[in-house]
C-alpha cells in the first residue's frame, strides 16, 4: 500500500522514507519481547502487527492489517 486518500481529502503516501505518515506501533509487551536480548539492531526489529497511518491535516488514524487495502479501524480526533 503506498497511497490513501483521507476522508478530509488529503492524499497520504508513504513513498518518502522516512515519512511522517506511517507510525510504528507496538504494544509494550510486544516491544519488551523484541528487546529481550543483549543488543538489538534496527534490522532485528520486526514489522509491527498493524500498519498505522496518520493524516497530518485532520489527525485521523487509519489502522490496516498486513495485506488489507481497507482499514480495519479508523479513529477521528474528538476535540
Ligand atoms: Zn485527513
PDB file of the backbone (N, CA, C, O) and the ligand in Angstrom, with CONECT records:
HET     ZN  A 101       1
ATOM      1  N   UNK A   1       0.848  -1.196   0.000  1.00  0.00           N
ATOM      2  CA  UNK A   1       0.000   0.000   0.000  1.00  0.00           C
ATOM      3  C   UNK A   1       0.881   1.243   0.000  1.00  0.00           C
ATOM      4  O   UNK A   1       1.792   1.359   0.820  1.00  0.00           O
ATOM      5  N   UNK A   2       0.619   2.156  -0.900  1.00  0.00           N
ATOM      6  CA  UNK A   2       1.503   3.312  -0.987  1.00  0.00           C
ATOM      7  C   UNK A   2       0.748   4.629  -0.935  1.00  0.00           C
ATOM      8  O   UNK A   2       1.339   5.674  -0.661  1.00  0.00           O
ATOM      9  N   UNK A   3      -0.554   4.586  -1.197  1.00  0.00           N
ATOM     10  CA  UNK A   3      -1.283   5.848  -1.241  1.00  0.00           C
ATOM     11  C   UNK A   3      -2.716   5.654  -0.736  1.00  0.00           C
ATOM     12  O   UNK A   3      -3.375   4.663  -1.051  1.00  0.00           O
ATOM     13  N   UNK A   4      -3.177   6.626   0.055  1.00  0.00           N
ATOM     14  CA  UNK A   4      -4.526   6.577   0.624  1.00  0.00           C
ATOM     15  C   UNK A   4      -5.087   7.989   0.557  1.00  0.00           C
ATOM     16  O   UNK A   4      -4.366   8.955   0.807  1.00  0.00           O
ATOM     17  N   UNK A   5      -6.373   8.119   0.221  1.00  0.00           N
ATOM     18  CA  UNK A   5      -6.998   9.425   0.308  1.00  0.00           C
ATOM     19  C   UNK A   5      -7.820   9.462   1.589  1.00  0.00           C
ATOM     20  O   UNK A   5      -8.738   8.664   1.780  1.00  0.00           O
ATOM     21  N   UNK A   6      -7.476  10.397   2.458  1.00  0.00           N
ATOM     22  CA  UNK A   6      -8.145  10.536   3.753  1.00  0.00           C
ATOM     23  C   UNK A   6      -9.551  11.099   3.544  1.00  0.00           C
ATOM     24  O   UNK A   6      -9.829  11.724   2.521  1.00  0.00           O
ATOM     25  N   UNK A   7     -10.430  10.875   4.515  1.00  0.00           N
ATOM     26  CA  UNK A   7     -11.790  11.414   4.447  1.00  0.00           C
ATOM     27  C   UNK A   7     -11.800  12.933   4.335  1.00  0.00           C
ATOM     28  O   UNK A   7     -12.757  13.498   3.805  1.00  0.00           O
ATOM     29  N   UNK A   8     -10.755  13.613   4.824  1.00  0.00           N
ATOM     30  CA  UNK A   8     -10.689  15.072   4.751  1.00  0.00           C
ATOM     31  C   UNK A   8     -10.221  15.535   3.378  1.00  0.00           C
ATOM     32  O   UNK A   8     -10.206  16.733   3.098  1.00  0.00           O
ATOM     33  N   UNK A   9      -9.839  14.592   2.520  1.00  0.00           N
ATOM     34  CA  UNK A   9      -9.406  14.940   1.173  1.00  0.00           C
ATOM     35  C   UNK A   9      -7.896  14.933   0.992  1.00  0.00           C
ATOM     36  O   UNK A   9      -7.407  14.986  -0.136  1.00  0.00           O
ATOM     37  N   UNK A  10      -7.159  14.867   2.082  1.00  0.00           N
ATOM     38  CA  UNK A  10      -5.698  14.865   1.982  1.00  0.00           C
ATOM     39  C   UNK A  10      -5.207  13.542   1.398  1.00  0.00           C
ATOM     40  O   UNK A  10      -5.751  12.476   1.688  1.00  0.00           O
ATOM     41  N   UNK A  11      -4.184  13.635   0.582  1.00  0.00           N
ATOM     42  CA  UNK A  11      -3.603  12.439   0.000  1.00  0.00           C
ATOM     43  C   UNK A  11      -2.425  12.000   0.857  1.00  0.00           C
ATOM     44  O   UNK A  11      -1.478  12.757   1.071  1.00  0.00           O
ATOM     45  N   UNK A  12      -2.497  10.777   1.339  1.00  0.00           N
ATOM     46  CA  UNK A  12      -1.422  10.277   2.187  1.00  0.00           C
ATOM     47  C   UNK A  12      -0.618   9.256   1.400  1.00  0.00           C
ATOM     48  O   UNK A  12      -1.180   8.375   0.749  1.00  0.00           O
ATOM     49  N   UNK A  13       0.695   9.381   1.464  1.00  0.00           N
ATOM     50  CA  UNK A  13       1.510   8.317   0.879  1.00  0.00           C
ATOM     51  C   UNK A  13       2.772   8.102   1.688  1.00  0.00           C
ATOM     52  O   UNK A  13       3.238   8.987   2.405  1.00  0.00           O
ATOM     53  N   UNK A  14       3.305   6.911   1.554  1.00  0.00           N
ATOM     54  CA  UNK A  14       4.499   6.563   2.337  1.00  0.00           C
ATOM     55  C   UNK A  14       5.703   6.387   1.431  1.00  0.00           C
ATOM     56  O   UNK A  14       6.653   5.676   1.762  1.00  0.00           O
ATOM     57  N   UNK A  15       5.646   7.058   0.264  1.00  0.00           N
ATOM     58  CA  UNK A  15       6.747   6.885  -0.677  1.00  0.00           C
ATOM     59  C   UNK A  15       8.032   7.557  -0.202  1.00  0.00           C
ATOM     60  O   UNK A  15       9.136   7.120  -0.527  1.00  0.00           O
ATOM     61  N   UNK A  16       7.867   8.630   0.576  1.00  0.00           N
ATOM     62  CA  UNK A  16       9.042   9.263   1.150  1.00  0.00           C
ATOM     63  C   UNK A  16       9.528   8.405   2.312  1.00  0.00           C
ATOM     64  O   UNK A  16       8.727   7.969   3.139  1.00  0.00           O
ATOM     65  N   UNK A  17      10.808   8.167   2.377  1.00  0.00           N
ATOM     66  CA  UNK A  17      11.336   7.404   3.507  1.00  0.00           C
ATOM     67  C   UNK A  17      12.520   8.146   4.100  1.00  0.00           C
ATOM     68  O   UNK A  17      13.500   8.350   3.383  1.00  0.00           O
ATOM     69  N   UNK A  18      12.499   8.553   5.326  1.00  0.00           N
ATOM     70  CA  UNK A  18      11.364   8.397   6.258  1.00  0.00           C
ATOM     71  C   UNK A  18      10.238   9.392   5.979  1.00  0.00           C
ATOM     72  O   UNK A  18      10.449  10.433   5.356  1.00  0.00           O
ATOM     73  N   UNK A  19       9.055   9.055   6.449  1.00  0.00           N
ATOM     74  CA  UNK A  19       7.922   9.962   6.301  1.00  0.00           C
ATOM     75  C   UNK A  19       7.227  10.145   7.645  1.00  0.00           C
ATOM     76  O   UNK A  19       7.511   9.431   8.608  1.00  0.00           O
ATOM     77  N   UNK A  20       6.318  11.107   7.695  1.00  0.00           N
ATOM     78  CA  UNK A  20       5.601  11.389   8.941  1.00  0.00           C
ATOM     79  C   UNK A  20       4.194  10.827   8.933  1.00  0.00           C
ATOM     80  O   UNK A  20       3.361  11.206   9.756  1.00  0.00           O
ATOM     81  N   UNK A  21       3.931   9.921   8.001  1.00  0.00           N
ATOM     82  CA  UNK A  21       2.584   9.379   7.831  1.00  0.00           C
ATOM     83  C   UNK A  21       2.442   8.038   8.545  1.00  0.00           C
ATOM     84  O   UNK A  21       1.479   7.793   9.272  1.00  0.00           O
ATOM     85  N   UNK A  22       3.427   7.185   8.315  1.00  0.00           N
ATOM     86  CA  UNK A  22       3.356   5.834   8.863  1.00  0.00           C
ATOM     87  C   UNK A  22       3.911   5.786  10.285  1.00  0.00           C
ATOM     88  O   UNK A  22       5.008   6.276  10.551  1.00  0.00           O
ATOM     89  N   UNK A  23       3.148   5.196  11.182  1.00  0.00           N
ATOM     90  CA  UNK A  23       3.587   5.061  12.564  1.00  0.00           C
ATOM     91  C   UNK A  23       3.932   3.608  12.836  1.00  0.00           C
ATOM     92  O   UNK A  23       3.277   2.696  12.330  1.00  0.00           O
ATOM     93  N   UNK A  24       4.955   3.405  13.630  1.00  0.00           N
ATOM     94  CA  UNK A  24       5.307   2.041  14.035  1.00  0.00           C
ATOM     95  C   UNK A  24       4.780   1.828  15.444  1.00  0.00           C
ATOM     96  O   UNK A  24       5.311   2.367  16.415  1.00  0.00           O
ATOM     97  N   UNK A  25       3.737   1.040  15.532  1.00  0.00           N
ATOM     98  CA  UNK A  25       3.046   0.887  16.809  1.00  0.00           C
ATOM     99  C   UNK A  25       3.183  -0.541  17.321  1.00  0.00           C
ATOM    100  O   UNK A  25       2.803  -1.506  16.659  1.00  0.00           O
ATOM    101  N   UNK A  26       3.736  -0.635  18.518  1.00  0.00           N
ATOM    102  CA  UNK A  26       3.842  -1.926  19.200  1.00  0.00           C
ATOM    103  C   UNK A  26       3.222  -1.785  20.581  1.00  0.00           C
ATOM    104  O   UNK A  26       3.269  -0.707  21.174  1.00  0.00           O
ATOM    105  N   UNK A  27       2.649  -2.849  21.092  1.00  0.00           N
ATOM    106  CA  UNK A  27       2.246  -2.803  22.492  1.00  0.00           C
ATOM    107  C   UNK A  27       3.519  -2.882  23.325  1.00  0.00           C
ATOM    108  O   UNK A  27       4.573  -3.292  22.839  1.00  0.00           O
ATOM    109  N   UNK A  28       3.402  -2.486  24.577  1.00  0.00           N
ATOM    110  CA  UNK A  28       4.559  -2.529  25.468  1.00  0.00           C
ATOM    111  C   UNK A  28       5.079  -3.959  25.585  1.00  0.00           C
ATOM    112  O   UNK A  28       6.287  -4.190  25.656  1.00  0.00           O
ATOM    113  N   UNK A  29       4.155  -4.912  25.605  1.00  0.00           N
ATOM    114  CA  UNK A  29       4.523  -6.322  25.733  1.00  0.00           C
ATOM    115  C   UNK A  29       5.287  -6.783  24.484  1.00  0.00           C
ATOM    116  O   UNK A  29       6.322  -7.441  24.582  1.00  0.00           O
ATOM    117  N   UNK A  30       4.754  -6.423  23.308  1.00  0.00           N
ATOM    118  CA  UNK A  30       5.449  -6.797  22.069  1.00  0.00           C
ATOM    119  C   UNK A  30       6.854  -6.209  22.054  1.00  0.00           C
ATOM    120  O   UNK A  30       7.818  -6.879  21.685  1.00  0.00           O
ATOM    121  N   UNK A  31       6.955  -4.947  22.461  1.00  0.00           N
ATOM    122  CA  UNK A  31       8.258  -4.260  22.444  1.00  0.00           C
ATOM    123  C   UNK A  31       9.217  -4.932  23.411  1.00  0.00           C
ATOM    124  O   UNK A  31      10.402  -5.089  23.118  1.00  0.00           O
ATOM    125  N   UNK A  32       8.695  -5.328  24.572  1.00  0.00           N
ATOM    126  CA  UNK A  32       9.507  -5.992  25.578  1.00  0.00           C
ATOM    127  C   UNK A  32      10.070  -7.294  25.027  1.00  0.00           C
ATOM    128  O   UNK A  32      11.231  -7.629  25.262  1.00  0.00           O
ATOM    129  N   UNK A  33       9.230  -8.033  24.283  1.00  0.00           N
ATOM    130  CA  UNK A  33       9.685  -9.299  23.703  1.00  0.00           C
ATOM    131  C   UNK A  33      10.746  -9.050  22.624  1.00  0.00           C
ATOM    132  O   UNK A  33      11.705  -9.811  22.498  1.00  0.00           O
ATOM    133  N   UNK A  34      10.560  -7.983  21.854  1.00  0.00           N
ATOM    134  CA  UNK A  34      11.530  -7.651  20.806  1.00  0.00           C
ATOM    135  C   UNK A  34      12.883  -7.309  21.427  1.00  0.00           C
ATOM    136  O   UNK A  34      13.928  -7.724  20.927  1.00  0.00           O
ATOM    137  N   UNK A  35      12.851  -6.550  22.522  1.00  0.00           N
ATOM    138  CA  UNK A  35      14.093  -6.058  23.136  1.00  0.00           C
ATOM    139  C   UNK A  35      14.682  -7.027  24.142  1.00  0.00           C
ATOM    140  O   UNK A  35      15.630  -6.690  24.851  1.00  0.00           O
ATOM    141  N   UNK A  36      14.131  -8.218  24.208  1.00  0.00           N
ATOM    142  CA  UNK A  36      14.568  -9.191  25.194  1.00  0.00           C
ATOM    143  C   UNK A  36      15.837  -9.914  24.748  1.00  0.00           C
ATOM    144  O   UNK A  36      15.872 -11.142  24.668  1.00  0.00           O
ATOM    145  N   UNK A  37      16.874  -9.135  24.460  1.00  0.00           N
ATOM    146  CA  UNK A  37      18.169  -9.747  24.159  1.00  0.00           C
ATOM    147  C   UNK A  37      19.266  -8.749  24.478  1.00  0.00           C
ATOM    148  O   UNK A  37      18.987  -7.586  24.770  1.00  0.00           O
ATOM    149  N   UNK A  38      20.485  -9.189  24.425  1.00  0.00           N
ATOM    150  CA  UNK A  38      21.624  -8.372  24.839  1.00  0.00           C
ATOM    151  C   UNK A  38      21.707  -7.048  24.079  1.00  0.00           C
ATOM    152  O   UNK A  38      21.776  -5.973  24.674  1.00  0.00           O
ATOM    153  N   UNK A  39      21.699  -7.155  22.779  1.00  0.00           N
ATOM    154  CA  UNK A  39      21.764  -5.923  21.999  1.00  0.00           C
ATOM    155  C   UNK A  39      20.827  -6.061  20.816  1.00  0.00           C
ATOM    156  O   UNK A  39      20.704  -7.128  20.214  1.00  0.00           O
ATOM    157  N   UNK A  40      20.183  -4.979  20.504  1.00  0.00           N
ATOM    158  CA  UNK A  40      19.204  -5.020  19.421  1.00  0.00           C
ATOM    159  C   UNK A  40      19.650  -4.068  18.312  1.00  0.00           C
ATOM    160  O   UNK A  40      19.992  -2.913  18.564  1.00  0.00           O
ATOM    161  N   UNK A  41      19.637  -4.571  17.096  1.00  0.00           N
ATOM    162  CA  UNK A  41      19.979  -3.763  15.929  1.00  0.00           C
ATOM    163  C   UNK A  41      18.688  -3.383  15.209  1.00  0.00           C
ATOM    164  O   UNK A  41      17.705  -4.123  15.254  1.00  0.00           O
ATOM    165  N   UNK A  42      18.693  -2.231  14.547  1.00  0.00           N
ATOM    166  CA  UNK A  42      17.455  -1.814  13.861  1.00  0.00           C
ATOM    167  C   UNK A  42      16.888  -2.874  12.919  1.00  0.00           C
ATOM    168  O   UNK A  42      15.669  -3.021  12.833  1.00  0.00           O
ATOM    169  N   UNK A  43      17.745  -3.617  12.209  1.00  0.00           N
ATOM    170  CA  UNK A  43      17.249  -4.624  11.264  1.00  0.00           C
ATOM    171  C   UNK A  43      16.620  -5.813  11.964  1.00  0.00           C
ATOM    172  O   UNK A  43      15.921  -6.607  11.334  1.00  0.00           O
ATOM    173  N   UNK A  44      16.864  -5.947  13.274  1.00  0.00           N
ATOM    174  CA  UNK A  44      16.300  -7.079  14.015  1.00  0.00           C
ATOM    175  C   UNK A  44      14.867  -6.815  14.465  1.00  0.00           C
ATOM    176  O   UNK A  44      14.171  -7.728  14.910  1.00  0.00           O
ATOM    177  N   UNK A  45      14.433  -5.569  14.347  1.00  0.00           N
ATOM    178  CA  UNK A  45      13.093  -5.218  14.827  1.00  0.00           C
ATOM    179  C   UNK A  45      12.055  -5.655  13.792  1.00  0.00           C
ATOM    180  O   UNK A  45      12.093  -5.205  12.647  1.00  0.00           O
ATOM    181  N   UNK A  46      11.138  -6.524  14.188  1.00  0.00           N
ATOM    182  CA  UNK A  46      10.138  -6.995  13.217  1.00  0.00           C
ATOM    183  C   UNK A  46       9.142  -5.899  12.856  1.00  0.00           C
ATOM    184  O   UNK A  46       8.964  -4.931  13.596  1.00  0.00           O
ATOM    185  N   UNK A  47       8.500  -6.070  11.713  1.00  0.00           N
ATOM    186  CA  UNK A  47       7.439  -5.147  11.309  1.00  0.00           C
ATOM    187  C   UNK A  47       6.328  -5.206  12.349  1.00  0.00           C
ATOM    188  O   UNK A  47       6.032  -6.270  12.892  1.00  0.00           O
ATOM    189  N   UNK A  48       5.715  -4.055  12.624  1.00  0.00           N
ATOM    190  CA  UNK A  48       4.608  -4.097  13.570  1.00  0.00           C
ATOM    191  C   UNK A  48       3.436  -4.912  13.028  1.00  0.00           C
ATOM    192  O   UNK A  48       3.311  -5.120  11.821  1.00  0.00           O
ATOM    193  N   UNK A  49       2.586  -5.365  13.936  1.00  0.00           N
ATOM    194  CA  UNK A  49       1.439  -6.201  13.573  1.00  0.00           C
ATOM    195  C   UNK A  49       0.482  -5.428  12.669  1.00  0.00           C
ATOM    196  O   UNK A  49      -0.067  -5.979  11.715  1.00  0.00           O
ATOM    197  N   UNK A  50       0.289  -4.153  12.977  1.00  0.00           N
ATOM    198  CA  UNK A  50      -0.622  -3.330  12.200  1.00  0.00           C
ATOM    199  C   UNK A  50       0.147  -2.231  11.467  1.00  0.00           C
ATOM    200  O   UNK A  50       1.169  -1.732  11.940  1.00  0.00           O
ATOM    201  N   UNK A  51      -0.379  -1.876  10.302  1.00  0.00           N
ATOM    202  CA  UNK A  51       0.156  -0.758   9.546  1.00  0.00           C
ATOM    203  C   UNK A  51      -0.699   0.458   9.926  1.00  0.00           C
ATOM    204  O   UNK A  51      -1.892   0.499   9.625  1.00  0.00           O
ATOM    205  N   UNK A  52      -0.093   1.434  10.579  1.00  0.00           N
ATOM    206  CA  UNK A  52      -0.860   2.560  11.112  1.00  0.00           C
ATOM    207  C   UNK A  52      -0.454   3.851  10.404  1.00  0.00           C
ATOM    208  O   UNK A  52       0.722   4.212  10.373  1.00  0.00           O
ATOM    209  N   UNK A  53      -1.453   4.546   9.831  1.00  0.00           N
ATOM    210  CA  UNK A  53      -1.180   5.791   9.111  1.00  0.00           C
ATOM    211  C   UNK A  53      -1.884   6.937   9.796  1.00  0.00           C
ATOM    212  O   UNK A  53      -3.013   6.785  10.264  1.00  0.00           O
ATOM    213  N   UNK A  54      -1.229   8.091   9.861  1.00  0.00           N
ATOM    214  CA  UNK A  54      -1.844   9.266  10.475  1.00  0.00           C
ATOM    215  C   UNK A  54      -1.905  10.403   9.468  1.00  0.00           C
ATOM    216  O   UNK A  54      -0.903  10.747   8.842  1.00  0.00           O
ATOM    217  N   UNK A  55      -3.101  10.986   9.317  1.00  0.00           N
ATOM    218  CA  UNK A  55      -3.245  12.122   8.422  1.00  0.00           C
ATOM    219  C   UNK A  55      -2.680  13.365   9.111  1.00  0.00           C
ATOM    220  O   UNK A  55      -3.094  13.687  10.225  1.00  0.00           O
ATOM    221  N   UNK A  56      -1.744  14.070   8.470  1.00  0.00           N
ATOM    222  CA  UNK A  56      -1.141  15.242   9.117  1.00  0.00           C
ATOM    223  C   UNK A  56      -2.104  16.432   9.174  1.00  0.00           C
ATOM    224  O   UNK A  56      -1.875  17.369   9.939  1.00  0.00           O
ATOM    225  N   UNK A  57      -3.160  16.409   8.387  1.00  0.00           N
ATOM    226  CA  UNK A  57      -4.095  17.534   8.342  1.00  0.00           C
ATOM    227  C   UNK A  57      -5.172  17.400   9.426  1.00  0.00           C
ATOM    228  O   UNK A  57      -5.309  18.280  10.276  1.00  0.00           O
ATOM    229  N   UNK A  58      -5.933  16.302   9.396  1.00  0.00           N
ATOM    230  CA  UNK A  58      -7.058  16.163  10.334  1.00  0.00           C
ATOM    231  C   UNK A  58      -6.728  15.229  11.493  1.00  0.00           C
ATOM    232  O   UNK A  58      -7.544  15.066  12.401  1.00  0.00           O
ATOM    233  N   UNK A  59      -5.559  14.619  11.478  1.00  0.00           N
ATOM    234  CA  UNK A  59      -5.064  13.729  12.552  1.00  0.00           C
ATOM    235  C   UNK A  59      -5.821  12.407  12.650  1.00  0.00           C
ATOM    236  O   UNK A  59      -5.674  11.688  13.638  1.00  0.00           O
ATOM    237  N   UNK A  60      -6.623  12.078  11.646  1.00  0.00           N
ATOM    238  CA  UNK A  60      -7.255  10.762  11.654  1.00  0.00           C
ATOM    239  C   UNK A  60      -6.190   9.684  11.656  1.00  0.00           C
ATOM    240  O   UNK A  60      -5.108   9.857  11.093  1.00  0.00           O
ATOM    241  N   UNK A  61      -6.508   8.569  12.297  1.00  0.00           N
ATOM    242  CA  UNK A  61      -5.610   7.416  12.335  1.00  0.00           C
ATOM    243  C   UNK A  61      -6.277   6.257  11.600  1.00  0.00           C
ATOM    244  O   UNK A  61      -7.416   5.894  11.893  1.00  0.00           O
ATOM    245  N   UNK A  62      -5.562   5.693  10.658  1.00  0.00           N
ATOM    246  CA  UNK A  62      -6.045   4.538   9.899  1.00  0.00           C
ATOM    247  C   UNK A  62      -5.218   3.327  10.288  1.00  0.00           C
ATOM    248  O   UNK A  62      -3.988   3.373  10.275  1.00  0.00           O
ATOM    249  N   UNK A  63      -5.895   2.250  10.632  1.00  0.00           N
ATOM    250  CA  UNK A  63      -5.195   1.032  11.033  1.00  0.00           C
ATOM    251  C   UNK A  63      -5.476  -0.066  10.014  1.00  0.00           C
ATOM    252  O   UNK A  63      -6.629  -0.421   9.767  1.00  0.00           O
ATOM    253  N   UNK A  64      -4.418  -0.592   9.431  1.00  0.00           N
ATOM    254  CA  UNK A  64      -4.533  -1.651   8.421  1.00  0.00           C
ATOM    255  C   UNK A  64      -3.922  -2.933   8.937  1.00  0.00           C
ATOM    256  O   UNK A  64      -2.948  -2.919   9.690  1.00  0.00           O
ATOM    257  N   UNK A  65      -4.508  -4.042   8.520  1.00  0.00           N
ATOM    258  CA  UNK A  65      -3.877  -5.318   8.771  1.00  0.00           C
ATOM    259  C   UNK A  65      -2.946  -5.584   7.600  1.00  0.00           C
ATOM    260  O   UNK A  65      -3.146  -5.045   6.511  1.00  0.00           O
ATOM    261  N   UNK A  66      -1.934  -6.405   7.815  1.00  0.00           N
ATOM    262  CA  UNK A  66      -0.816  -6.526   6.876  1.00  0.00           C
ATOM    263  C   UNK A  66      -1.153  -6.362   5.389  1.00  0.00           C
ATOM    264  O   UNK A  66      -0.589  -5.489   4.730  1.00  0.00           O
ATOM    265  N   UNK A  67      -2.048  -7.174   4.857  1.00  0.00           N
ATOM    266  CA  UNK A  67      -2.232  -7.117   3.407  1.00  0.00           C
ATOM    267  C   UNK A  67      -3.556  -6.501   2.973  1.00  0.00           C
ATOM    268  O   UNK A  67      -3.920  -6.587   1.801  1.00  0.00           O
ATOM    269  N   UNK A  68      -4.277  -5.885   3.895  1.00  0.00           N
ATOM    270  CA  UNK A  68      -5.592  -5.356   3.538  1.00  0.00           C
ATOM    271  C   UNK A  68      -5.493  -3.947   2.955  1.00  0.00           C
ATOM    272  O   UNK A  68      -4.631  -3.158   3.341  1.00  0.00           O
ATOM    273  N   UNK A  69      -6.382  -3.654   2.030  1.00  0.00           N
ATOM    274  CA  UNK A  69      -6.373  -2.334   1.412  1.00  0.00           C
ATOM    275  C   UNK A  69      -7.409  -1.404   2.038  1.00  0.00           C
ATOM    276  O   UNK A  69      -7.366  -0.188   1.849  1.00  0.00           O
ATOM    277  N   UNK A  70      -8.349  -2.001   2.794  1.00  0.00           N
ATOM    278  CA  UNK A  70      -9.281  -1.126   3.507  1.00  0.00           C
ATOM    279  C   UNK A  70      -8.972  -1.233   4.999  1.00  0.00           C
ATOM    280  O   UNK A  70      -8.688  -2.319   5.504  1.00  0.00           O
ATOM    281  N   UNK A  71      -9.028  -0.097   5.702  1.00  0.00           N
ATOM    282  CA  UNK A  71      -8.621  -0.108   7.108  1.00  0.00           C
ATOM    283  C   UNK A  71      -9.556  -0.943   7.972  1.00  0.00           C
ATOM    284  O   UNK A  71     -10.760  -0.994   7.720  1.00  0.00           O
ATOM    285  N   UNK A  72      -9.007  -1.596   8.987  1.00  0.00           N
ATOM    286  CA  UNK A  72      -9.851  -2.340   9.910  1.00  0.00           C
ATOM    287  C   UNK A  72     -10.367  -1.412  11.009  1.00  0.00           C
ATOM    288  O   UNK A  72     -11.370  -1.715  11.654  1.00  0.00           O
ATOM    289  N   UNK A  73      -9.682  -0.271  11.230  1.00  0.00           N
ATOM    290  CA  UNK A  73     -10.134   0.706  12.214  1.00  0.00           C
ATOM    291  C   UNK A  73      -9.752   2.100  11.734  1.00  0.00           C
ATOM    292  O   UNK A  73      -8.688   2.296  11.146  1.00  0.00           O
ATOM    293  N   UNK A  74     -10.640   3.075  11.995  1.00  0.00           N
ATOM    294  CA  UNK A  74     -10.351   4.467  11.674  1.00  0.00           C
ATOM    295  C   UNK A  74     -10.692   5.296  12.909  1.00  0.00           C
ATOM    296  O   UNK A  74     -11.788   5.162  13.454  1.00  0.00           O
ATOM    297  N   UNK A  75      -9.789   6.135  13.353  1.00  0.00           N
ATOM    298  CA  UNK A  75     -10.017   6.989  14.513  1.00  0.00           C
ATOM    299  C   UNK A  75     -10.034   8.450  14.076  1.00  0.00           C
ATOM    300  O   UNK A  75      -9.169   8.893  13.321  1.00  0.00           O
ATOM    301  N   UNK A  76     -11.032   9.194  14.562  1.00  0.00           N
ATOM    302  CA  UNK A  76     -11.094  10.621  14.263  1.00  0.00           C
ATOM    303  C   UNK A  76     -10.909  11.402  15.561  1.00  0.00           C
ATOM    304  O   UNK A  76     -11.383  10.990  16.619  1.00  0.00           O
ATOM    305  N   UNK A  77     -10.228  12.511  15.468  1.00  0.00           N
ATOM    306  CA  UNK A  77      -9.966  13.333  16.639  1.00  0.00           C
ATOM    307  C   UNK A  77     -11.285  13.830  17.232  1.00  0.00           C
ATOM    308  O   UNK A  77     -12.123  14.365  16.506  1.00  0.00           O
ATOM    309  N   UNK A  78     -11.478  13.659  18.538  1.00  0.00           N
ATOM    310  CA  UNK A  78     -12.720  14.091  19.165  1.00  0.00           C
ATOM    311  C   UNK A  78     -12.722  15.591  19.427  1.00  0.00           C
ATOM    312  O   UNK A  78     -13.744  16.256  19.253  1.00  0.00           O
ATOM    313  N   UNK A  79     -11.606  16.109  19.836  1.00  0.00           N
ATOM    314  CA  UNK A  79     -11.534  17.551  20.141  1.00  0.00           C
ATOM    315  C   UNK A  79     -10.301  18.160  19.529  1.00  0.00           C
ATOM    316  O   UNK A  79     -10.067  19.359  19.676  1.00  0.00           O
TER     317      UNK A  79
HETATM  318 ZN    ZN A 101      -7.249  13.801   6.946  1.00  0.00          ZN
END
